[in-house]
Amino acid sequence: MAYVILCHKNPEQINLLIDRLSDEHVDFFLHVDKKSGIEEQIVHREHIHFVKDPVEVQWGHYSQIECILKGFELIKQQGYYNYIHIISGQDLPLVSNGTIVEFFQKNEGKEFVKYLQLPNEAEMWGCYYRVSVYYPKFLVSRVKAVSEVRNRYINLVMSVPWLKRSLKHLPDKLYKGSNWMSITGECMEYILEFTRTSPGYIRLFKNSFCGDEIFFHSIILNSPFKDNVVNEIKRYTDWETGPEFPRTLRAVDYERIRTQGQGSFWGRKFDLDVDRSIVEDLLQKG
């Protein structure tokens, strides 16, 4: 198995994560955010591979797609892997390595991708605004003042048909979900080949908004791998409690992780700077 780890902070925590997941069945492929400057503080071993030309990852931008594709390319250079798990440097395993390996051996050939088909009525404009609108880079920001301007811009463009972008390079059916997924080596290679031969698809997502949650899902769910997709990712994330979304999990969350996260293999997100005790506790008990 291969882990693609997307990381940007806390090299100590990344090292603890790698130590905990290290196994004869596992190699690691790290994309370290170009602006972070932490790669030298991360352990370097034979089974740990680093993307040589990392990008500066920005929230909501195409860079969130690009860093995953770079991880896939690096994996392909190393050889074949039965499964590729995409996680962040702030994830932690909730079960033993043996449990993870055994599960994916028993379910080999299945793609674990959490998704829903668009339009999603729970979101503005059915979520199509993410790709139907051309976004200048300055409008893709978490800053409140920028988000207010962006929302007005979105509503204007989506209300005037001739202002919307052509979606001719997208499949008829679009899907959205979490980009933290576990896919087969064959599926990963299909994604790489699709992106290599579909410049129009790439070009559209380069000025999308949070397109990473649509990019991979729409490829997979319109591919021959669709029939093998299980709408589950074996990951526990708290999107409800706050104050952060997703919540940075703390010691007070331990029982909820064990109950609501039952059946999950990984949890996110954790931060040594916020609560060291739960990180150490989970690493010891896993």
ROVOLO-893466 format. One line per 5 residues: number of its first residue (from 1); their letters; for each residue x, y, z of N, C-alpha, C. Coordinates in pm, whole numbers, plus 50000, padded with zeros to 5 digits. Atoms other than C-alpha are relative to their C-alpha. Layout:
BEGIN
NUM = A = X,Y,Z,X,Y,Z,X,Y,Z; ... .
//
This chain:
BEGIN
1 = MAYVI = 50084,49881,50000,50000,50000,50000,50088,50124,50000; 49930,49872,50004,50105,50357,49940,49914,50104,50071; 50066,49885,49939,50017,50655,50156,50049,50126,49932; 49969,49864,50042,50004,50995,49990,49968,50090,50118; 50020,49913,49885,50055,51236,50278,50020,50145,49957 .
6 = LCHKN = 49994,49857,50031,49976,51603,50220,50026,50075,50130; 49965,49940,49871,50150,51808,50486,50058,50140,49984; 49953,49862,50005,50242,52164,50572,50048,50054,50135; 49962,49951,49868,50315,52188,50946,50032,49882,50092; 49976,50098,49895,50427,52004,51260,50080,49877,49954 .
11 = PEQIN = 49921,50116,50043,50713,51783,51134,50011,49891,50107; 49996,50100,49894,50727,51612,51474,49878,49909,49991; 50122,50079,50010,50367,51499,51432,50002,49912,49875; 49989,50079,50123,50434,51383,51075,50091,49879,50023; 49910,50111,49969,50726,51173,51199,49934,49895,50087 .
16 = LLIDR = 50072,50094,49915,50507,51018,51467,49900,49920,49916; 50096,50066,50088,50244,50940,51203,50068,49894,49914; 49927,50095,50084,50498,50774,50973,50048,49881,50081; 49954,50111,49914,50646,50570,51258,49886,49905,50032; 50115,50082,49961,50301,50449,51356,49947,49918,49883 .
21 = LSDEH = 50054,50069,50117,50202,50352,51000,50104,49914,49928; 49895,50076,50068,50537,50201,50901,49976,49850,50014; 50036,50141,50005,50494,49840,50799,50064,49942,49874; 49939,50063,50118,50639,49591,50552,49914,50016,49875; 50092,49987,50113,50333,49649,50333,49988,50143,49949 .
26 = VDFFL = 50029,49858,50021,50365,50029,50323,50120,50080,49952; 49906,49895,50038,50555,50304,50140,49928,50134,50014; 50057,49868,49979,50505,50676,50194,50045,50096,49890; 49974,49901,50105,50481,50955,49935,49950,50135,50051; 50034,49875,49934,50489,51301,50083,50005,50119,49905 .
31 = HVDKK = 49996,49867,50061,50392,51632,49930,50005,50100,50115; 49981,49902,49895,50531,51896,50163,49980,50139,49939; 50032,49868,50054,50381,52238,50095,50126,50084,49982; 49878,49928,50035,50646,52446,49922,50031,50114,50096; 49977,49883,49914,50597,52743,50155,50027,49963,50145 .
36 = SGIEE = 49988,50040,49859,50627,52536,50475,50144,49994,50050; 49860,50010,49960,51004,52476,50479,50030,49895,50104; 49981,50099,49893,50972,52164,50696,50056,49867,49950; 49961,50131,50052,51093,51885,50466,50124,49945,50069; 49876,50048,49939,51439,51864,50624,49978,49948,50141 .
41 = QIVHR = 50029,50046,49864,51279,51805,50964,49920,49870,50002; 50075,50125,50011,51086,51504,50839,50098,49886,49975; 49910,50114,50011,51250,51164,50869,50014,49954,49855; 49973,50050,50136,51412,51037,50547,50048,49856,50010; 49965,50141,50001,51420,50662,50495,49973,49944,49861 .
46 = EHIHF = 50011,50060,50133,51423,50422,50202,49856,49992,49952; 50139,50016,50040,51046,50374,50205,49920,50130,50006; 50065,49869,49995,50970,50747,50233,50047,50082,49880; 49967,49930,50123,50958,50942,49907,49936,50139,50002; 50047,49862,49999,50921,51318,49865,49981,50052,49858 .
51 = VKDPV = 50020,49933,50128,50771,51507,49572,50111,50104,49984; 49881,49916,50020,51074,51686,49426,49967,50144,49966; 50038,49864,50038,50891,51989,49292,49862,50033,50057; 50130,49974,49937,50613,52060,49545,49946,50137,49962; 50065,49872,50029,50364,52339,49491,49966,50071,50130 .
56 = EVQWG = 50048,49922,49886,50258,52616,49722,49849,49984,50005; 50142,50034,49995,49918,52490,49828,49920,50114,50060; 50089,49894,49954,49644,52749,49863,49858,49946,50010; 50137,50046,49978,49298,52684,50001,49912,50038,49881; 50097,49977,50105,49036,52646,49730,50055,50003,49859 .
61 = HYSQI = 49938,49987,50131,49286,52664,49442,50028,49864,49936; 49961,50121,50073,49390,52410,49178,50118,49930,50065; 49884,50059,49933,49704,52354,49387,49959,49883,50089; 50047,50111,49916,49493,52127,49610,49978,49873,49917; 50008,50114,50092,49441,51902,49308,50141,49960,49956 .
66 = ECILK = 49867,50023,50055,49794,51938,49175,50090,49922,50095; 49913,50070,49905,49963,51819,49494,49968,49851,50006; 50038,50142,50003,49766,51492,49483,50049,49934,49873; 49952,50056,50127,49846,51437,49116,50152,49980,50003; 49855,50016,49988,50215,51492,49193,50034,49878,50086 .
71 = GFELI = 49981,50121,49919,50190,51227,49464,49976,49875,49919; 50030,50114,50086,50032,50988,49213,50114,49974,49901; 49890,50014,50096,50308,51053,48959,50122,49937,50067; 49886,50054,49927,50572,50977,49220,49980,49852,50030; 50032,50141,49976,50399,50651,49310,50024,49918,49873 .
76 = KQQGY = 49985,50073,50126,50389,50547,48945,50146,49978,49966; 49857,50014,50025,50764,50606,48919,50061,49886,50081; 49944,50101,49910,50824,50364,49208,49952,49860,49968; 50051,50133,50030,50608,50079,49085,49853,49986,50029; 50143,50027,49984,50272,49914,49143,49966,49981,50148 .
81 = YNYIH = 50053,50017,49865,50071,49935,49467,49853,49961,49990; 50139,50044,50003,49742,49759,49537,49905,50112,50040; 50086,49893,49953,49600,50055,49727,50080,50126,50026; 49944,49869,49970,49670,50425,49757,49904,50069,50095; 50080,49928,49901,49544,50607,50068,50046,50145,50004 .
86 = IISGQ = 49967,49858,49991,49532,50986,50062,49962,50048,50139; 50023,49947,49866,49571,51136,50408,50075,50131,50016; 49927,49878,49971,49695,51458,50561,50101,49973,50110; 49901,50013,49893,49988,51511,50794,49940,50018,50138; 50069,49984,49872,49731,51581,51066,49903,49886,50028 .
91 = DLPLV = 50079,50121,49974,49562,51240,51038,50072,49911,50100; 49942,50105,49914,49616,50958,51286,49922,49872,49977; 50073,50127,50009,49533,50588,51259,49923,49973,50129; 50084,50034,49885,49256,50467,51489,50002,49850,50029; 49991,50145,49984,49331,50095,51444,50143,49958,49967 .
96 = SNGTI = 49866,50050,50027,49638,49878,51400,50026,49990,49850; 49963,50021,50141,49829,49845,51073,49945,49868,49948; 50049,50132,50040,49729,49479,51066,49854,50003,49961; 50143,49988,50029,49360,49570,51073,49979,50065,49864; 50012,49929,50128,49405,49810,50780,50038,49907,49885 .
101 = VEFFQ = 49952,50089,50106,49605,49561,50572,49900,49888,49975; 50094,50112,50014,49363,49276,50639,49872,50044,49929; 50124,49952,50062,49060,49486,50541,50017,50018,49850; 49983,49971,50142,49204,49596,50209,50041,49875,49921; 49977,50128,50066,49325,49246,50130,49867,49931,49971 .
106 = KNEGK = 50131,50064,50016,48970,49118,50181,49912,50073,49899; 50085,49919,50088,48820,49402,49978,50074,50048,49875; 49918,49958,50113,49080,49418,49702,49916,50017,49874; 50075,49970,50121,48945,49575,49386,49891,50103,50020; 50102,49899,49971,48699,49807,49560,50065,50137,50017 .
111 = EFVKY = 49954,49861,49988,48736,50185,49548,49920,50066,50113; 50068,49941,49886,48657,50365,49873,50001,50152,49984; 50013,49859,50038,48531,50707,49766,49866,50051,50051; 50124,49941,49948,48274,50915,49956,49950,50105,49901; 50047,49909,50105,48052,51098,49708,49850,50020,50005 .
116 = LQLPN = 50141,49980,50034,47717,51243,49611,49995,50061,49862; 50014,49949,50137,47590,51329,49265,49945,50142,50003; 50051,49864,50013,47532,51690,49164,49882,49999,49902; 49997,49889,49905,47320,51893,49176,49971,49956,50143; 50021,50023,49858,47337,51892,49553,49914,50114,50052 .
121 = EAEMW = 50096,49895,49965,47029,52082,49667,50033,50070,50131; 49964,49938,49873,47185,52154,50007,50097,50116,49982; 49902,49894,50025,47438,52389,49844,49948,50101,49899; 50037,49893,50092,47400,52716,49660,50020,49957,49855; 49996,50031,50144,47324,52669,49288,50033,49853,49975 .
126 = GCYYR = 49979,50143,50018,47339,52293,49339,50145,49958,49996; 49855,50020,49996,47718,52325,49379,50066,50020,49863; 49943,49981,50133,47761,52388,49005,50081,50130,49990; 49926,49874,50002,47893,52736,49086,50150,49979,50012; 49856,50024,49982,48227,52577,49169,50075,49988,49867 .
131 = VSVYY = 49936,50017,50130,48297,52500,48804,49941,50090,49891; 50067,49920,50102,48050,52717,48612,50049,50144,49997; 49950,49863,49988,48213,53042,48728,50151,50001,49982; 49854,49981,50012,48561,53160,48626,50045,50083,50119; 49956,49933,49879,48745,53256,48946,50141,50057,49984 .
136 = PKFLV = 49867,49942,49987,49033,53504,48942,50059,49958,50133; 49938,50053,49878,49284,53391,49204,49971,50083,50124; 50020,49915,49882,49224,53691,49429,49864,49978,50066; 50132,50025,49943,48862,53581,49480,49992,49868,50076; 50000,50129,49930,48958,53239,49618,50077,50018,50130 .
141 = SRVKA = 49938,49968,49872,49024,53321,49981,49900,49974,50112; 50085,50020,49883,48892,53248,50330,49970,50132,50071; 50022,49870,49937,48905,53617,50424,49854,50040,49983; 50144,49974,50001,48552,53723,50515,49960,50104,49897; 50034,49894,50095,48554,54042,50309,50006,49949,49857 .
146 = VSEVR = 49987,50057,50134,48673,53849,50003,49885,49904,49971; 50108,50097,50021,48414,53575,50051,49867,50070,49973; 50123,49925,50025,48136,53836,50060,49996,50051,49856; 49991,49955,50140,48255,53984,49730,49984,49882,49906; 50008,50119,50085,48295,53633,49586,49855,49952,49987 .
151 = NRYIN = 50138,50047,50006,47937,53539,49675,49914,50089,49909; 50074,49910,50089,47800,53848,49499,50038,49973,49854; 49949,50031,50134,48017,53766,49197,49939,49870,49948; 50059,50129,50038,47892,53406,49194,49854,50017,49959; 50142,49984,50028,47528,53510,49208,49976,50076,49869 .
156 = LVMSV = 50013,49926,50126,47576,53757,48923,50025,49907,49881; 49964,50086,50112,47750,53505,48696,49897,49888,49980; 50093,50112,50011,47513,53219,48774,49860,50044,49957; 50132,49949,50037,47209,53443,48712,49992,50041,49853; 49995,49956,50139,47322,53542,48362,50060,49888,49916 .
161 = PWLKR = 49951,50119,50071,47349,53238,48132,50124,50022,49916; 49886,49983,50089,47599,53389,47887,50130,50032,50075; 49880,49977,49921,47840,53471,48172,50062,49870,50053; 49949,50128,49947,47872,53108,48279,50096,49935,49902; 49900,50068,50082,48159,52897,48152,49938,49881,49928 .
166 = SLKHL = 50038,50122,50070,48117,52623,47896,50053,49880,50077; 49962,50121,49928,48123,52282,48065,50014,49881,49904; 49995,50105,50102,48171,52088,47741,50111,49898,50026; 49891,50094,49973,48492,51930,47871,49975,49917,50126; 50036,50079,49882,48316,51789,48177,49902,49889,49960 .
171 = PDKLY = 50099,50105,50028,48118,51463,48182,49859,50050,50032; 50139,49958,49977,47738,51487,48187,49962,49992,50147; 50030,50016,49857,47727,51368,48547,50122,50040,50082; 49893,49957,49911,47933,51542,48814,49975,49946,50140; 50007,50055,49866,48009,51411,49160,50091,50081,50092 .
176 = KGSNW = 49927,49921,49901,48136,51573,49478,50022,49917,50125; 49976,50070,49874,48293,51444,49797,50135,50034,50058; 49872,49980,49932,48597,51418,50020,50114,49946,49915; 49886,50051,50077,48934,51391,49847,50091,49911,50084; 49930,50099,49919,49060,51178,50138,49936,49866,49968 .
181 = MSITG = 50061,50124,50052,49002,50839,49974,50104,49889,49994; 49913,50116,50018,49147,50491,49925,49962,49933,49869; 50029,50052,50133,49172,50376,49565,50106,49898,49959; 49907,50102,50049,49336,50089,49379,50107,50063,49911; 49894,49955,50088,49657,50123,49185,49952,50019,49858 .
186 = ECMEY = 50054,49988,50135,49466,50065,48862,49918,50128,49984; 50081,49878,50004,49225,50347,48944,50090,50124,49997; 49906,49888,50000,49515,50581,49020,50061,50020,49862; 49940,49989,50132,49676,50501,48686,49899,50050,49897; 50105,49949,50089,49344,50563,48510,49988,50151,50013 .
191 = ILEFT = 50009,49855,49976,49325,50908,48672,50115,50073,49932; 49884,49936,50062,49677,50992,48556,49988,50002,49848; 50015,50005,50145,49604,50880,48201,49890,50095,49953; 50110,49910,50034,49276,51070,48195,50047,50145,50001; 49954,49862,49992,49442,51392,48307,50101,50032,49891 .
196 = RTSPG = 49900,49980,50106,49723,51344,48054,49934,50026,49865; 50066,49991,50131,49477,51316,47767,49879,50093,49999; 50120,49914,49990,49214,51568,47884,50038,50142,50042; 49955,49865,49963,49369,51918,47877,49885,50095,50028; 50114,49914,49976,49025,52080,47860,49945,49985,50141 .
201 = YIRLF = 50046,50029,49863,48924,51914,48187,50091,50071,50100; 49903,49936,49911,49243,52035,48357,49984,50152,49995; 50007,49855,50017,49208,52386,48216,49880,50058,50075; 50118,49949,49932,48857,52428,48355,50020,50004,50151; 49984,50005,49855,48958,52324,48706,50107,50096,50052 .
206 = KNSFC = 49895,49908,49954,49254,52562,48716,49943,50132,50051; 50066,49880,49949,49010,52848,48777,49863,49966,50057; 50122,50040,49930,48747,52661,48975,50011,50044,50146; 50000,49966,49858,48653,52711,49340,49983,49871,50080; 50001,50125,49924,48735,52421,49576,49968,49882,49908 .
211 = GDEIF = 50027,50103,50099,48739,52201,49268,50055,49864,50036; 49944,50130,49961,48937,51929,49444,49892,49904,50046; 50108,50086,49951,48608,51798,49584,49912,49949,49885; 50074,50046,50117,48475,51743,49229,50091,49930,49901; 49904,50044,50102,48784,51675,49017,50016,49849,49996 .
216 = FHSII = 49971,50143,49997,48870,51319,49125,49873,49916,49996; 50124,50076,49993,48516,51205,49198,49933,49988,49864; 50065,50003,50131,48386,51300,48855,50077,49915,49900; 49923,50092,50083,48670,51109,48690,49964,49855,50035; 50020,50138,49955,48621,50795,48898,49858,49952,49973 .
221 = LNSPF = 50140,50043,50012,48239,50789,48891,49949,50002,49856; 50033,50010,50142,48237,50826,48512,50095,49904,49928; 49899,50091,50055,48497,50554,48460,49955,49855,50013; 50033,50142,49982,48495,50173,48436,50009,49956,50146; 49986,50036,49858,48576,50176,48810,49875,50033,50080 .
226 = KDNVV = 50120,49957,49928,48233,50317,48899,49932,49884,50072; 50073,50114,49942,48083,49973,48964,50072,49942,50122; 49923,50051,49885,48357,49902,49220,50005,50098,50116; 49991,49896,49897,48305,50219,49424,49910,49968,50118; 50075,50009,49874,48199,50187,49787,49994,50142,50057 .
231 = NEIKR = 50019,49862,49955,48053,50514,49918,50037,50014,50148; 49949,50003,49863,48269,50506,50230,50151,50021,49993; 49855,49976,50005,48621,50621,50317,50073,49956,50127; 49937,50055,49879,48686,50463,50662,50076,50107,50079; 49936,49890,49931,48776,50804,50807,49900,50071,50090 .
236 = YTDWE = 50086,49926,49908,48636,50991,51108,50040,50147,49999; 49979,49856,49998,48599,51368,51083,49879,50065,50066; 50108,49929,49931,48394,51603,51303,49977,50133,49928; 50036,49877,50072,48227,51865,51081,49894,50080,50073; 50117,49940,49934,47962,51961,51337,50033,50079,50125 .
241 = TGPEF = 49981,49944,49867,48113,52054,51673,50069,50136,50000; 49925,49875,50000,48358,52333,51585,50091,50009,50123; 50013,49871,50070,48503,52583,51661,50065,50003,49862; 49942,50008,50134,48712,52476,51359,49916,49900,49919; 50073,50092,50087,48557,52300,51060,50092,49952,49889 .
246 = PRTLR = 50036,50097,49898,48661,52028,51059,50066,50031,50134; 49951,49976,49866,48720,52028,51433,50139,49940,50018; 49873,50057,49955,49074,51984,51564,49969,49919,50125; 50044,50091,49894,49016,51682,51785,50090,50008,50122; 49932,49982,49874,49111,51701,52150,49969,49881,50093 .
251 = AVDYE = 50019,50110,49905,49124,51472,52455,49854,49985,50039; 50142,50007,49962,48763,51560,52539,49917,49927,49894; 50071,50066,50109,48666,51405,52205,50026,49850,49993; 49953,50138,50013,48822,51067,52276,49886,49899,49993; 50109,50098,49998,48502,50878,52363,49913,50011,49875 .
256 = RIRTQ = 50081,49982,50120,48315,51030,52069,50070,49939,49878; 49924,50060,50109,48593,50921,51834,49981,49848,50002; 50010,50146,49987,48570,50565,51966,49859,49949,49971; 50137,50045,50024,48189,50550,51939,49953,50039,49859; 50045,49955,50132,48097,50764,51636,50097,49959,49890 .
261 = GQGSF = 49899,50039,50098,48422,50668,51464,50023,49851,49992; 49984,50145,50004,48372,50297,51514,49994,49951,49855; 49993,50046,50138,48472,50123,51192,50090,50086,49913; 49907,49913,50073,48697,50411,51087,50143,49956,50026; 49858,50038,49987,49066,50346,51025,50090,50119,50030 .
266 = WGRKF = 49921,49880,49976,49192,50704,51035,49908,50111,50049; 50076,49884,49953,49081,51023,51208,50073,50127,49964; 49941,49869,50024,49139,51388,51129,49905,50107,50052; 49857,49977,50000,49242,51632,51228,50048,50019,50142; 49937,49988,49870,49484,51642,51521,50116,50099,49989 .
271 = DLDVD = 49894,49899,50002,49741,51903,51621,50075,49996,50133; 49920,50004,49878,50025,51861,51871,49999,50133,50073; 49997,49869,49937,50015,52235,51933,49869,50033,50070; 50130,49977,49937,49648,52219,52032,49977,49904,50116; 50018,50101,49895,49635,51893,52230,50094,49883,49973 .
276 = RSIVE = 49900,50106,50016,49939,51668,52256,49951,49868,50058; 50037,50121,49927,49775,51421,52493,49920,49903,49915; 50080,50093,50079,49521,51281,52246,50084,49937,49890; 49910,50056,50102,49791,51235,51980,50079,49884,50060; 49919,50105,49936,50011,51039,52219,49914,49883,50043 .
281 = DLLQK = 50090,50105,49954,49714,50845,52357,49959,49909,49884; 50044,50081,50114,49591,50730,52015,50117,49921,49941; 49885,50072,50054,49940,50638,51900,50036,49879,50086; 49970,50110,49910,49986,50419,52207,49894,49891,49996; 50111,50097,49990,49642,50255,52197,49965,49936,49865 .
286 = G = 50039,50054,50131,49617,50197,51821,50044,49860,49980 .
//
